[in-house]
Amino acid sequence: ARYAKELNSYFKKRADSLPEDCVTCAKQDTLHAAEMVVARACADDLPAPTDHLSDASRKRFEELLEYLELTGTPYELSRTLISRGNVWNDSCFEILAGGRRVAWGSHYTELTRHIFPAAIPAAGVVLHLTTSGETKARPSAPKHRISFVHIGDEAKRISIQLAEDFKKARISLTQSIGIESLTEQLSLAERRESPYVLIMGRKEALEGQTILRNQTTHEETLLPLTELAERLRLVV
C-alpha cells in the first residue's frame, strides 16, 4: 500500500512526460502502469520498491538478504522488478541466464492466510522455456545415486552451499530443501532408490563433516566437508 501510494504520486507528477496510456492505466492500477513504464524503458526515476517497505516487510526482506549472503547465493537488487500487490505480495525475484530472463516469481506467504489457519511459507515461479528442432521423447527421470539428508538450519545452509560443488563435479545427487523431517527425507531417499545417503545433522555441521551411508550394506563413513565433492567421486 505504501509503494502504491508513492507510485500514484509519481504518475501525477510525471503525467506530461510519460506515455499517455501508462498515465491512464495508473488511474486504475498503479502497479500495472509501473510495469508498462519498465517495459518501455522509461523508468529511470521510478520509485524503488525497497525504499517503501512496511516495517514487517523490511524485516522479512533483511532476513532474505541475510540468508542469500549466508548461502553464498549471488544476487543483485533490481529497482524495476515489481511485485503485483493482488497476486505476489512479498519479495519477488527473477533468474537471468546469458542476460535473458528464464524464470520469474515471488513469495506469497501472507496470501496463504486466506486458505490455511495460519500463514505458511509459499512461493511461485514461472519458467520461460524455448525449444528448437525436432521434438524428442521425454527421457525417464534419472536415478540419483546420492540423496542428501539435512537436519537443522545450519546443515541446510551448508547443503545449499555445496550444491554448486556437486554440480561442477557432475555428481548425481538430490536433496529436499523444503522438508525438515528426517523420517520424510529418508523415506524419499528410499523411494528414489538412491544407493547412498549423505546425512548431515547439527553436530556434523558444527564439526565440518558429514556421514555417507551405503543403503545396501548400511556401512557409514565419516567424510570431512573439505573437498567433499571430490571425495564422493572416489567413493561412489
Secondary structure as UniProt FT lines:
FT   HELIX           2..13
FT   TURN            14..17
FT   HELIX           20..26
FT   TURN            27..28
FT   HELIX           30..39
FT   TURN            40..41
FT   TURN            44..45
FT   HELIX           49..51
FT   HELIX           55..70
FT   TURN            71..72
FT   TURN            79..80
FT   TURN            85..87
FT   STRAND          92..97
FT   TURN            98..99
FT   STRAND          100..107
FT   HELIX           109..114
FT   STRAND          123..127
FT   STRAND          146..150
FT   HELIX           153..168
FT   TURN            169..170
FT   STRAND          173..175
FT   TURN            177..178
FT   HELIX           182..192
FT   STRAND          196..200
FT   HELIX           202..207
FT   STRAND          209..214
FT   TURN            215..217
FT   STRAND          220..224
FT   TURN            226..227
FT   HELIX           228..235
//
